[in-house]
Amino acid sequence: MPQWVQDEIQSQRLSLNYKELEETGRNIIESISAGTSRASSFLDSDVDTDQLIRISAFLGFFAILACWEIFAPRRTTQTNKSTRWINNLAMSMTNTLVLRTMFLSGVFGVAVLAETYEWGILNSIIWPGWSEILVAIIVLDFVVYGQHVLFHTLPILWCLHKVHHSDIELDVTTGVRFHPGEIVISMLIKIGTVLVIGASPESVLIFEVLLNAMAMFNHSNIRIPLQIDAGLRWMVVTPDMHRVHHSVITEESNRNYGFNLPWWDRIFGTYQAQPSLGHDHMTIGLERFREPAQLTFTSLLTLPFVEERVIQQPDQRALDHIAQGSKTRQDEKTVKTNEQVLTTKCSSVTLSP
Ligand SMILES: [Zn+2]
C-alpha cells in the first residue's frame, strides 16, 4: 500500500478517535452538569422540608414528654429544674447553630448527593419497597451504638461526652445536652456512614427524627408501668433501661449504650436490666461535677478540660472478706483501687472547677 494511502487512513483514524473522544467528553460534562443541577434543586427544595419536619417533630415530642413528666414522673427530683432546662436548651441551640454554620444542609444534604451520584453500597443494589430504608436505619443505629462505646472508651472522646453525663438529673432536656465538639464528631461519623452505605435521603430523615425523638424519650423522667416497660425494651430503649447508663457508678455507666434499638447491648454483652440501687435511690451524673457553679452553660463548654474523679463499683466480695476478718492482700488492693482518685487524660490543661 502506498505511503500516502497509509497516511490518509491514519489521519482518518485519528480524526475519528478525536471525534469519539470529543463526543464522550461532551456527554460526561452534560451528565455532570445535569446531576449537579438535579442535586442542587433537590437541596434547595428538600433541605427546607427536611428542616421543617425535624423542627416540628422535635417540638411535638418535646411537648408530649414534658407534659408526661409533670403528670407521671418516675423519680422525685430535688434540683432546680429551670436552671437545668436553661443550660440544656442553651447547649442544644448552640449545637444547632454550630451544625448549620459548619455543615449547611448536614447529613441529609450528603444523602441527597449520594443518591444523585449513586454513591454507596445500598445505591448499587435494587431493594424491594421499604427494605432499603429499614436496612439503612438499622446500620446507622449500630454505628451510633459503636460511636457511643468509643466516646466512653477513648479518653479524648470521654472528655467531650462527660458533659452529657454531668447532668445530675435526667429528663427530656438531657437528651439534647451534648458538647458542640461531640456533636461535630458525631456529624462527621454519620456523614461518613451515609457516604459508605449510600443511605437514601428518606432513610436519613426518618433516622434523624427517630434518633432525636428517642434521645428525648429515653432520657425523660416518665413513669411507664413495669410490665409494659419489660415488653417495650425488646424493641426500643426505654427510659428505665437508659437511666442505668447515667449512674454515677462507672460499671453501670458502661452499660446500656443503645439509643434506639436495644439489641446491640444484648448482643455485645453491655446490657444491664436495672440500676443496682434501684431507680429511686441511684445517683445520677458524675461524682466530680455536682455543684451548681460547675454546671452553668459556660462551665459546661469548658468541662472537657476539667479533671474528673471516677468511682468504681465497690467489690462486695472484698468488703465481705474484710468484715469477716479474712481479708487477703488482693482484697486490700481492690478496696484501695475503689477509693483511688483517677483522672482523665484528655488534656494537659486543667482549669479550676
Ligand atoms: Zn454515654
Boltz pocket constraint, residues with backbone or C-beta under 6 A from the ligand:
constraints:
  - pocket:
      binder: B
      contacts: [[A, 148], [A, 152], [A, 161], [A, 165], [A, 245], [A, 253]]
      max_distance: 6.0
